[in-house]
Amino acid sequence: MADLIIVGGGLAGCEAAWQAARRGLRVTLYEMRPHTQTSVHLTGWLAEIVCSNSFGTNQRHRPSGLLKTELRSLNSFIMRCADDSSLPAGRALAVDRETFAITVTERLGNTPGVEIIRQEITAVPEGPCIVASGPLTSPALSTSISVLLGHQFLYFYDAVSPIVESGSIDMSKAFWGSRYDKGNEETEGDYLNCPLDEQEYKQFIDALVDAEKVELKPFEQPENDTPMPSANKFFEACLPIEVLAAREIQALSYGPLRPVGITDPRTGRHPFAVLQLRQDDLAKTLVNLVGFQTNLTYSEQERVFRLIPGLEQAVFVRYGQMHRNTYINAPHCLHQTGQSRQRANLFFAGQIMGSEGYAGNVASGLVAGINMSRYLKNQEFLSFPRETMIGALMHYLIYTDPENFQPMKANFGLLPVLDNPVRSKRDRGFAFSKRAIRTLSEFISETGINQYVQ
Ligand SMILES: Cc1cc2nc3c(=O)[nH]c(=O)nc-3n(C[C@H](O)[C@H](O)[C@H](O)COP(=O)(O)OP(=O)(O)OC[C@H]3O[C@@H](n4cnc5c(N)ncnc54)[C@H](O)[C@@H]3O)c2cc1C
């Protein structure tokens, strides 16, 4: 009899299984491959990574490098397997994907307390369970999750607008304000507005229509015969801006760039068009380009969106994208540990809870594995400090606005501002990293989080 079922043997599920087993739980991990394949996986190995073989930088003063440093301090199982399978890749952690997947499969299979069963789970199990079935969760399980959480809280496509650092926007051109001045009276308005005159608008549309796009692969196209009620609706409701712009030159000025109700305080007039950027985190360090879901390549997003006045030097912390991705509305459905608000013995981890990037998915698996074992032992949950990248990422996923929720990966905009502001981007990275590592080390000694059942 297992104490805990984990669904999905990807990065998050394997990390969660190891963390829970090392804390004395009997874990059964269900992986549907190789009997039931996804549309992109090729093997039956656990933790098969399907695209890039790079986990990103190891440099601690960069967000993804800091996250990996934190994971190593927390004895992450997946990080150890990745380090042991690494290839020469400069400052990045790249792995031999086959060696990595085989290492994870063999080591997890040999971990006391872990049983691995190759079987598709078609309904959310009733007992203690961590769902870590990833962006390509099988249709039957997706349906079961959406029945449990509510159809409106499970999504099948990422339709994500880019996010930029608000401090990188040129405020001599942009201004805070709300349509018809209906903003929060205590602030200057809820949106950062970048006004465009007619010529700037036309230049932007020309560049947008001609820009290089990412070709969607067949499995990323909307499925017309999908059994999921909200799958197509979500996709159709969010056309990429370049598709809208190609239909009719004025389309964006009546859509996401409409200027109605906005007055430029510097001219006292309505601009020809306006890009609005909405606050994306509590500290207002991040803002997203409202309604700008796109399939432009990342480099083209930087080139084209920087044509908008005020965004010339914008620092992108996340690019827009539209692709197949199953994920739940974490701020509505979950607590900070990944625990479901509806069912205390159900946790989510990995891409399905909205954490992004390989290291981000490992992190949410680690948090869920540790806290599920604490839940089952009636121990207090452990919330990672917000100054750490793990804590900041989990905090963002749960406390961001559920109305506008999009998956998120590690970035410095999620961390609380520094006590002493640092001007250079590089020095800022070092300062964030130093504070995070110190805070995590104190947290590890105070909580004894790295002590396992022998
Ligand atoms: C095509 C594609 C390319 C990507 N490229 C990148 C990239 O380059 N970099 C990056 O950081 N991220 C990338 N991602 C996102 C990537 O999926 C995650 O970063 C990471 O793999 C997610 O980890 P996970 O554990 O949440 O899910 P996964 O690694 O997908 O693991 C989930 C597992 O659950 C299994 N499963 C699903 N349903 C069931 C079921 N009902 N019963 C039992 N088992 C089930 C699956 O077979 C899978 O093994 C990509 C995703 C896709 C789809």
The ligand as a Gaussian input file, in Angstrom:
#p B3LYP/6-31G(d) Opt

LIG

0 1
 C        7.400000      20.389000     -27.288000
 C        7.831000      20.956000     -25.983000
 C        9.087000      21.553000     -25.873000
 C        9.525000      22.074000     -24.654000
 N       10.762000      22.648000     -24.580000
 C       11.224000      23.132000     -23.403000
 C       12.534000      23.681000     -23.274000
 O       13.308000      23.698000     -24.217000
 N       12.931000      24.186000     -22.060000
 C       12.099000      24.136000     -20.972000
 O       12.492000      24.573000     -19.901000
 N       10.858000      23.624000     -21.070000
 C       10.406000      23.121000     -22.254000
 N        9.131000      22.581000     -22.344000
 C        8.310000      22.567000     -21.180000
 C        8.662000      21.239000     -20.507000
 O        7.641000      20.367000     -20.746000
 C        8.949000      21.409000     -19.044000
 O        9.955000      22.346000     -18.788000
 C        9.218000      20.126000     -18.281000
 O        9.407000      18.979000     -19.032000
 C        7.982000      19.968000     -17.474000
 O        8.204000      19.035000     -16.488000
 P        6.959000      18.283000     -15.886000
 O        7.519000      17.284000     -14.952000
 O        5.980000      19.255000     -15.385000
 O        6.271000      17.575000     -17.157000
 P        6.845000      16.446000     -18.120000
 O        8.313000      16.475000     -18.182000
 O        6.080000      16.557000     -19.400000
 O        6.405000      15.091000     -17.382000
 C        5.069000      14.713000     -17.256000
 C        4.981000      13.221000     -17.416000
 O        3.647000      12.806000     -17.126000
 C        3.292000      11.768000     -18.008000
 N        1.828000      11.711000     -18.071000
 C        0.968000      12.580000     -18.667000
 N       -0.298000      12.215000     -18.453000
 C       -0.256000      11.078000     -17.694000
 C       -1.260000      10.219000     -17.152000
 N       -2.553000      10.463000     -17.331000
 N       -0.872000       9.126000     -16.420000
 C        0.470000       8.880000     -16.231000
 N        1.441000       9.635000     -16.741000
 C        1.090000      10.756000     -17.454000
 C        3.989000      12.132000     -19.307000
 O        4.185000      11.008000     -20.125000
 C        5.296000      12.746000     -18.815000
 O        6.336000      11.795000     -18.758000
 C        8.673000      22.027000     -23.538000
 C        7.413000      21.420000     -23.641000
 C        6.999000      20.885000     -24.841000
 C        5.650000      20.249000     -24.921000

